[in-house]
C-alpha cells in the first residue's frame, strides 16, 4: 500500500465513507494515520460524530487516527495572515489593507488550499495520509494547479515580477514544494488514486473521464471501487433482482474500459456512520481490493 491514498468521485457515491473506513482500518493496525478532507461539502464530522477543522484532531475512540479539514476560506485567511505578518511592523495599516484586498481573489484561494494540501503530504508524523477529496472536477483542478502556477511564475518573472500573491522571488520556495508534490503524486510507489463510483451511467462516465485526465497528468496508479452493489445473496429477491439487472451491465462495461484494479462494495442496509460501522466497511474493503 502506498503512503498517500486519494479517494475521489462524483458527489454522493460514498467516497467519504470509504476513505474514512480505510483510515480506521490502517489506524487499527497501529499505524499513525491522517485523514484529510478537501471537500467543502464533506460530512466527515458526521461520520465520526465530532468536529473537524483546519487544525489536526485526534479521533475519539480510534488511537493513532487523526482528522483534518482543508476549508478554502480558512486556508485563505491562514495564508494571508502568514504572508502579511512580517509586514505589520514595517508598513501602515492602509498599506496592509490594500495588500490583503489584493490577496482575496480566487488565485490566492487556490494557492492557499494547495499550500494546506502540501503541508498534509509532508507531515512526517504519519505513516499513512488518506485524502477524502472534493468531487472529481475540483480535485483535477487542484492537481493541475502546480503546472499552471509554475507557468504563471515564469511569465511573471519575465514581466512585472509580481503575481497575484506577491513577488516571484518570494514564491521560489513554494514552487519547489509544488514540484516535489507533483513528483510524489506521479510516483506509483508513493501515491494511489482511488476512484469511487456506483454502478450507474453518470458516475461511471465521470470516473472514466477523470481517469483519462489523470493519465494526462502522469498519475498512473489508479484503482476503482464500485460502491453500492447488490450483494450476491440478495439477488434472488424480486426488488433486489431488478436492481442487480440494472447494475450488472454497467459493471461489465467498466471492466472493459478501465485498466486498473476494480473492487466491489455491497449496498449496506444501515448508514455508514460511527466507528463500529466503519470497522465493518473497512473489513469488507480489505477483502474487495488491494490498495
N, C-alpha and C positions, 0 to 999 in steps of 0.2 A: 504494500500500500504506500502511495506517495504521501509526502508530508502535507501537501495542500490539496484539499478537495473542494471543488466548486460545484454547488448544486444550482441549476438554473432551469427555466422552462416557462411556459405560458402561465399567467396568473391563475391560481386556483387548481393547479394539477397536483399539489401536495409536496412541493419541494421543501417547505419549512418543516413539515412533519418528518420527512425522510432525512434531511440534514440534521435535525435535532436527534433523531433516533441513532444516526451514525455517531454523532458526538457522544451521546450517552454510552453507546457500545464501546467506544475507544476509551473513555474515561473509566469505565468499569473494569478495564484491563489494567488499570493503574497507571495510565499514561496521561500526563498533563495535556489537556485538550482545550483549545479556544474555539468557540462557536461564534461567528460574526455574521450579522445580517446587514446587508447593504440595501435592503428593500424597504422603502418608506412605508409600505403597506403591510409589513410583516406582522404576524401575530405571535412572534416569538415569546413575548411576555405572557400571553395567554397559555401557550403550550406548557411553559414551566411554572406558571402561577406566581410569577414575581416580576418586579420591574427590571427593565433593560434600558441602559443608557450608553452614552459615549464613553464613560469610564468602565473598565472591565469589572465584572462582578462574579463572585463565586455562586454556583448553582446550589441552592439548598437541597440537601439530600443526595447529592452526587459528588463525592470527593473527586478532586482532580479535574472537574469540569468548570469552565468559566465562559461567560457570555458577554457580548458587546454589540451595540447597535451603532452603525455609522449613519447618523442623521445628517443630510446635506446642510440644513440650516445651522445645526450645532457645529458641524465641521467647519463651515464658513466662518462663524464667529470665532472659533478657536484659532483658525488660521490667521484671521485679521488681527486678533489680539497679540499673537506671537510676532507677526510681521511689524506691527506698529510699536511694540514695547520698547525697542532701542531708540525710537524717535521721540518718545514722550518728554524726555528731559532736554531735548535739543530744539524743538520747534513749538511754536504757539498752537493753541487749540484749534484755531481756524485752519491751519495747515493740516493738522491731523484729521479734522472732519472732512476736508476735501480729499485727502488720501484715502480715507475709509470709504467715501462715496464711490471713488474710482474702483475700489475693490469689492463692490457689491453686485457685480454683474454675473451672468451665467458662466463666463470664462473662469472667474475666480472660484465659483462654487464647484465646478468640475475639478479644478486643481486641488481644492481643499478636500473634497471627497476622496480623490485618488491618493492624496497625502495620507489620510487616515487608513486607507486600504493598504498602502505600502507599509505603514507602521505595523499593521497587524501581521503582515507577512514576515517582517523582520524581527519579531519579538523572539528572543532566544529562550524564553521560559517555557515554551510549549513544544511537545513532540509532534502534535498534530494541530493544524488550523483548518477548520471547516467553515466554508462560506455559504450562507444562505443568501443568494444574490437576488437582485431585482429581476422582473420579467426580462426575457432574453434581449429585447431591443435596447433597454437601458444598460444591461450588462455588456453587450457588444460595444456600446459607445464608451463605456468605462475602459474596456480592454483596448480599444482603438486609440484612446487618449494619448498614451506616450508617443506614438508615431506622429500624430498631428501636432502635439505640443513641441516635440523636437524640431519639427519643420518651422513652427511659429517662432521658436527661439532663434533658429538660424536666419530666418528672414528679418527678424527684428535687429539682429546683430549687424546686418548689412545696411539697415536703415537708421531709425532713430535711437536704437539701443534700448528701447523701452518695450515692455509687454504690458498686458492688461493688469499684471500684478507686480510690476516693478522692473528693475533693470535686468538686462541679460546677465551681467556679471553675478548678480545676487542669486540667479537661478541655476548656475552651473552645477552646483552640488545636487540640486533637485533633479536635474536632467540625468545625472549619473545614476541616482536612485531609481528613476523611472526606467532607464535602460536595463538596470540589474533586475528589476521586477519583471520586465518583458522576457528576459532570458530565463528566469525561473518559471514563468508561465509556459514557455515553449519547450522546457525540458521534460520529457516524458517520465524521467526518473524522479521528478520533483512534484509535478502537478497532474492531477486527473480532473477532467471536466465531466461532470455527471449531469446528463440531461434527464429531467423528469418529465414524463408525458403521460397521457392517458390514451386508451385505445379508441380514438375518435379522430376524424379528419383534421380539424383545425389545429389542435395541439401537436399532432404528429407532423403536419406540414410545416408549422412554425419551427419545430425542433430540427427538422431536416435542413431548412434554410439556414438556421443558426449554426448547425454543424458545418455546413459548407463555408460560412463566413469565418468560423474559427480555423478551418483549414487554410484559408487565405492569410490569416494572421499567424500561421505556422504553429498552431496549438493542436497537436495531433492526437494526444492521449484522451480519447473520448469514449464514454460508455453511456448507455441509455437504460433507464428504468421505466417500464410501463406500469403505471400505478392504477389501482382500482380494477384489476382483472377479476372476473367472476371465478371463485375457487372451483376446482375440478369437482369436488364432492357435492356442489350445489347446482351443477349444470343440468340436472335432471328435473329440477323444479320448473314448472311452466314459465313463470316470470323470469327466473334467472336464465333459463334456457334461451329465451328470446333475446335477452341482453347479451348473452355469450355469442349468439349467432351474429349479432351486430358487431361485437368486438373482434371476433376471430379474423375477418378479412383485413382489418387494419393492422393487426399484429403480424399477419403473413406479409403484408405489404412492407412493413417496417423492416422485417428480416431481409427482404430483398434489396432494400435501399440504404441500409445503414451498415457501415463496415465494422463498427466496433462491437464490443460485447453488449448483450442485452439481458437484463434481468426483469423478472415479473413479480409484482407485489399484489397481494389479494385486496379485494374490496372488504374493508372492515365494517362490522355492524356497529361498532362504537367509535366515537370521535377519538382521534389520536391526540390525547391530552393527558398530562400527568406522567410521572416517572415510570410507574408500572406499565402503562400502555406503551411508552417509548421503548422500554426494555423489550417488550414483546415484538414490536416492529423491528427493532434492531436485530433480534434473533432471526426473524424472517428474512430481513435484508441480507444478513450474513450468508444464509443459505441460497439466496436468489442470485447473488452476483459477487464476484471478487473485485473489490475496489482497489 
